[in-house]
Amino acid sequence: MANNGNFVRRGHSSIDITGNLGDDPVAKETGSGTLMTRLRVAVNRNWTDAQGNKKEDTDWYTVLGFGKRAQNMKEYCYKGQSVRVIGQPRMNSWVDKHDQKRSDLEIHVSAYGGEIIFLTMRPNTPDSAASDGSEDHKPVVPDGNNEPF
């Protein structure tokens, strides 16, 4: 945007996580007919407390893909797969059935921002590994623009 010849930058936020899918993707159409795919990604955190004890915890993230990216997520993602997700964070708030305020952080991945990078491929597919280990196999790029999503 221009303002008297000066460039005005809008605010921007993004989140970058690496983890494993806790379930297979769930896809549905929105009210406007756009495909939306939902993933649940587990990110493990490890640390040592002040007493020297090793600790571990898991954070869960909801990832929503829309349009073409949603279609690719639906086709290529699977439970247990390691992925890297870069997207726009969106905070949702609501009151549950027990009248408690709740909130959830979603990561939105669409053609306008974000990506999903497969760190593992589905076993027993032609793209998962070369039979003799000598060939370099890469994921199929469905939209032909050298980006998986």
Contacts in CASP RR format, 6 or more apart in sequence:
PFRMAT RR
TARGET T0000
AUTHOR 0000-0000-0000
METHOD contacts of the structure
MODEL  1
MANNGNFVRRGHSSIDITGNLGDDPVAKETGSGTLMTRLRVAVNRNWTDA
QGNKKEDTDWYTVLGFGKRAQNMKEYCYKGQSVRVIGQPRMNSWVDKHDQ
KRSDLEIHVSAYGGEIIFLTMRPNTPDSAASDGSEDHKPVVPDGNNEPF
1 7 0 8 1.000
1 8 0 8 1.000
1 10 0 8 1.000
2 8 0 8 1.000
13 88 0 8 1.000
13 89 0 8 1.000
14 86 0 8 1.000
14 87 0 8 1.000
14 88 0 8 1.000
14 89 0 8 1.000
14 114 0 8 1.000
15 85 0 8 1.000
15 86 0 8 1.000
15 87 0 8 1.000
15 88 0 8 1.000
15 89 0 8 1.000
15 105 0 8 1.000
15 107 0 8 1.000
16 84 0 8 1.000
16 85 0 8 1.000
16 86 0 8 1.000
16 87 0 8 1.000
17 41 0 8 1.000
17 43 0 8 1.000
17 61 0 8 1.000
17 84 0 8 1.000
17 85 0 8 1.000
17 107 0 8 1.000
18 43 0 8 1.000
18 82 0 8 1.000
18 83 0 8 1.000
18 84 0 8 1.000
18 85 0 8 1.000
18 119 0 8 1.000
19 41 0 8 1.000
19 42 0 8 1.000
19 43 0 8 1.000
19 44 0 8 1.000
19 82 0 8 1.000
19 83 0 8 1.000
19 84 0 8 1.000
20 41 0 8 1.000
20 42 0 8 1.000
20 80 0 8 1.000
20 81 0 8 1.000
20 82 0 8 1.000
20 83 0 8 1.000
21 39 0 8 1.000
21 40 0 8 1.000
21 41 0 8 1.000
21 42 0 8 1.000
21 77 0 8 1.000
21 78 0 8 1.000
21 79 0 8 1.000
21 80 0 8 1.000
21 81 0 8 1.000
21 83 0 8 1.000
22 40 0 8 1.000
22 41 0 8 1.000
22 42 0 8 1.000
22 79 0 8 1.000
22 80 0 8 1.000
23 39 0 8 1.000
23 40 0 8 1.000
23 79 0 8 1.000
24 77 0 8 1.000
24 78 0 8 1.000
24 79 0 8 1.000
25 37 0 8 1.000
25 38 0 8 1.000
25 39 0 8 1.000
25 73 0 8 1.000
25 74 0 8 1.000
25 77 0 8 1.000
25 78 0 8 1.000
26 37 0 8 1.000
26 38 0 8 1.000
27 35 0 8 1.000
27 36 0 8 1.000
27 37 0 8 1.000
27 38 0 8 1.000
27 70 0 8 1.000
27 73 0 8 1.000
27 74 0 8 1.000
28 35 0 8 1.000
28 36 0 8 1.000
29 35 0 8 1.000
29 36 0 8 1.000
30 36 0 8 1.000
30 66 0 8 1.000
34 66 0 8 1.000
34 67 0 8 1.000
34 70 0 8 1.000
35 66 0 8 1.000
35 67 0 8 1.000
35 70 0 8 1.000
35 71 0 8 1.000
35 74 0 8 1.000
36 64 0 8 1.000
36 65 0 8 1.000
36 66 0 8 1.000
36 67 0 8 1.000
36 70 0 8 1.000
37 64 0 8 1.000
37 65 0 8 1.000
37 69 0 8 1.000
37 70 0 8 1.000
37 71 0 8 1.000
37 73 0 8 1.000
37 74 0 8 1.000
37 77 0 8 1.000
38 62 0 8 1.000
38 63 0 8 1.000
38 64 0 8 1.000
38 65 0 8 1.000
39 62 0 8 1.000
39 63 0 8 1.000
39 64 0 8 1.000
39 65 0 8 1.000
39 73 0 8 1.000
39 77 0 8 1.000
39 83 0 8 1.000
39 85 0 8 1.000
40 60 0 8 1.000
40 61 0 8 1.000
40 62 0 8 1.000
40 63 0 8 1.000
41 60 0 8 1.000
41 61 0 8 1.000
41 62 0 8 1.000
41 63 0 8 1.000
41 83 0 8 1.000
41 85 0 8 1.000
42 58 0 8 1.000
42 59 0 8 1.000
42 60 0 8 1.000
43 58 0 8 1.000
43 59 0 8 1.000
43 60 0 8 1.000
43 61 0 8 1.000
44 56 0 8 1.000
44 57 0 8 1.000
44 58 0 8 1.000
45 56 0 8 1.000
45 57 0 8 1.000
45 58 0 8 1.000
45 59 0 8 1.000
46 54 0 8 1.000
46 55 0 8 1.000
46 56 0 8 1.000
47 54 0 8 1.000
47 55 0 8 1.000
48 54 0 8 1.000
48 55 0 8 1.000
49 55 0 8 1.000
61 85 0 8 1.000
61 105 0 8 1.000
61 106 0 8 1.000
61 107 0 8 1.000
62 104 0 8 1.000
62 105 0 8 1.000
62 106 0 8 1.000
62 107 0 8 1.000
63 85 0 8 1.000
63 106 0 8 1.000
63 107 0 8 1.000
63 109 0 8 1.000
63 116 0 8 1.000
64 106 0 8 1.000
64 107 0 8 1.000
64 108 0 8 1.000
64 109 0 8 1.000
65 73 0 8 1.000
65 108 0 8 1.000
65 109 0 8 1.000
65 110 0 8 1.000
66 108 0 8 1.000
66 109 0 8 1.000
66 110 0 8 1.000
66 111 0 8 1.000
67 110 0 8 1.000
67 111 0 8 1.000
68 111 0 8 1.000
68 143 0 8 1.000
68 149 0 8 1.000
69 109 0 8 1.000
69 110 0 8 1.000
69 111 0 8 1.000
69 115 0 8 1.000
69 116 0 8 1.000
69 149 0 8 1.000
71 142 0 8 1.000
72 116 0 8 1.000
72 142 0 8 1.000
72 143 0 8 1.000
72 148 0 8 1.000
72 149 0 8 1.000
73 109 0 8 1.000
73 116 0 8 1.000
73 149 0 8 1.000
75 142 0 8 1.000
76 118 0 8 1.000
76 122 0 8 1.000
76 139 0 8 1.000
76 148 0 8 1.000
77 83 0 8 1.000
77 116 0 8 1.000
77 118 0 8 1.000
78 122 0 8 1.000
80 120 0 8 1.000
81 118 0 8 1.000
81 119 0 8 1.000
81 120 0 8 1.000
81 122 0 8 1.000
82 118 0 8 1.000
82 119 0 8 1.000
82 120 0 8 1.000
83 116 0 8 1.000
83 117 0 8 1.000
83 118 0 8 1.000
83 119 0 8 1.000
84 116 0 8 1.000
84 117 0 8 1.000
84 119 0 8 1.000
85 107 0 8 1.000
85 109 0 8 1.000
85 114 0 8 1.000
85 115 0 8 1.000
85 116 0 8 1.000
85 117 0 8 1.000
86 109 0 8 1.000
86 114 0 8 1.000
86 115 0 8 1.000
86 116 0 8 1.000
86 117 0 8 1.000
87 107 0 8 1.000
87 108 0 8 1.000
87 109 0 8 1.000
87 113 0 8 1.000
87 114 0 8 1.000
87 115 0 8 1.000
88 107 0 8 1.000
88 108 0 8 1.000
88 109 0 8 1.000
88 113 0 8 1.000
88 114 0 8 1.000
89 105 0 8 1.000
89 106 0 8 1.000
89 107 0 8 1.000
89 108 0 8 1.000
90 105 0 8 1.000
90 106 0 8 1.000
90 107 0 8 1.000
90 108 0 8 1.000
91 103 0 8 1.000
91 104 0 8 1.000
91 105 0 8 1.000
91 106 0 8 1.000
92 103 0 8 1.000
92 104 0 8 1.000
92 105 0 8 1.000
92 106 0 8 1.000
93 101 0 8 1.000
93 102 0 8 1.000
93 103 0 8 1.000
94 101 0 8 1.000
94 102 0 8 1.000
94 103 0 8 1.000
95 101 0 8 1.000
95 102 0 8 1.000
96 102 0 8 1.000
109 115 0 8 1.000
109 116 0 8 1.000
109 149 0 8 1.000
114 149 0 8 1.000
115 147 0 8 1.000
115 148 0 8 1.000
115 149 0 8 1.000
116 148 0 8 1.000
116 149 0 8 1.000
117 148 0 8 1.000
118 139 0 8 1.000
118 148 0 8 1.000
121 127 0 8 1.000
121 128 0 8 1.000
121 129 0 8 1.000
121 137 0 8 1.000
121 139 0 8 1.000
122 128 0 8 1.000
126 137 0 8 1.000
127 137 0 8 1.000
127 138 0 8 1.000
127 139 0 8 1.000
127 140 0 8 1.000
128 137 0 8 1.000
129 137 0 8 1.000
130 136 0 8 1.000
130 137 0 8 1.000
139 148 0 8 1.000
141 147 0 8 1.000
141 148 0 8 1.000
142 148 0 8 1.000
END
